[in-house]
């Protein structure tokens, strides 16, 4: 896959599954995710010494190669420098504050814990602005060391989206001990849970 500026045929592996969404409101599918920054370069708006690189590529109507137009500059965020994406955590797009507008959520590592960063559409040009008030605190439970992939949905039929984070026994996440539930992103609740895979 080419880089997000369309330069060459740079072969990279995403650190987690990328997300396909319409990021700029043109009705076309775009690709969003992170990869390891092997080249030392970075998309616009990101720190040059960041260990990971934001891949943000727009689709187009001519069926040309995705990645010819970068959209990394669409994000207003001053913490790309040193940003380490949390794995597993694909970028999530959902309405978490019940305002009928989408929010975009990245997961990053903060003191070995999961910290979610929320972005909202700031203007008609589809600039995505970081919203500190919507971004929840990192999971504080000292016993929670390993996490599974975040699940999104309205699990209690209250018309408000919940984010559910599995807390696992080990890095492979074959045994889930509890769930952290974010309701409307404001409240964080730990729910005991016992599930073993395999």
JONORKA-V826716 format. One record per pair of residues at least 4 apart in sequence whose ideal C-beta (glycine too) atoms are under 8 Angstrom apart, sorted by the first residue. I is the first residue (numbers start at 1). J is the second residue. Records with the same first field share a line. If there is no record, write none. Layout:
# JONORKA-V826716
I->J  J
This chain:
# JONORKA-V826716
1->9  10  11  12  66  67
2->6  7  8  9  10  65  67  68
3->7  8  10  12  41  55  67
4->43  54  55  56  57  67  70  71  72
5->43  67  70
6->65  67  68  69
10->39
12->35  36  38  53  55
13->35  36
14->18  33  34  35  55
15->33  34  35  36  52  85  87
16->33  34  85  87  88  89  90
17->33  88  90
18->31  32  33  55  90  91
19->31  32  33  90  91  92  93
20->29  30  31  32
21->29  30  32  91  93  104
22->26  27  28  29  30
23->30  32  56  58  71  74  104  126  128
24->30  58  71  74  126
25->126
26->58
28->58  59  60  61
29->59
30->56  57  58  59  71
31->55  56  57  59  66  67
32->54  55  56  57  91
33->55  90  91
34->52  53  54  55  85
35->52  53  55
36->51  52  53
37->41  42  50  51  52  53
40->48  49
41->48  53
42->46  47  48  50  53  54  80
43->53  54  55  56  70  72  73
44->70  72  73
45->72  73  75  76  77  80
46->50  53  54  72  80  81  83
47->80  81  82  83
48->81
49->81  82
50->80  81  82  83
51->82  84
52->83  84  85
54->72  75  80  83
56->70  71  72  74  75
57->66  67  68  69  70  71
58->66  69  70  71
59->66
60->64  66  68  69
64->68
74->126  127  128
75->119  127  128  130
76->122  127  128  129  130
77->117  119  130
78->130
79->83  117  130
83->108
84->108  109
85->89  106  107  108  109
86->107  108  109  114  115  147
88->147  148  149
89->106  107  114  149  150
90->149
91->104  105  106
92->104  105  150  152  163
93->102  103  104  105
94->102  103  105  152  161
95->99  100  101  102  103  161
96->103  105  118  134  161  163  182  184  185
97->103  134  184  185
98->159  160  161  184
101->120  121
102->121
103->118  119  120  131  134
104->118  119  120  128
105->116  117  118  119  163
106->116  117  119
107->114  115  116  117  150
108->115  116  117
109->113  114  115
110->114  115  138
111->138
112->145
113->138  139  140  144
114->138  139  147  165
115->135  137  138
116->135  136  163  182  185
117->130  135
118->130  131  134  135  136  185
119->128  129  130  131
120->128  129  131  134
121->126  127  128  129
122->127  128  129
123->127
130->135
131->135
134->185
135->185
136->182  185  186  188
137->188
139->144  147  165  167  180  188
141->167  180  190
144->167  178  180
146->167  168  169  170  171  173
147->165  166  167  168  173
148->165  166  167  168  173  176
149->166
150->163  164  165
151->163  164  166
152->161  162  163  164
153->161  162  164
154->158  159  160  161  162
155->162  164  181
156->162  183
158->183
160->183  184
161->184
162->181  182  183  184
163->181  182  185
164->179  180  181  182
165->179  180  181  182
166->173  176  179  193
167->176  177  178  179  180  190
168->172  173  174  175  176  177
169->173  174  175  176  177
170->174  175
173->197
174->196  197  198
175->195  196  197
176->193  194  195  196
177->192  193  194
178->190  191  192  193
179->190  191  193
180->188  189  190  191
181->188  189  190  191
182->186  187  188
183->187  189
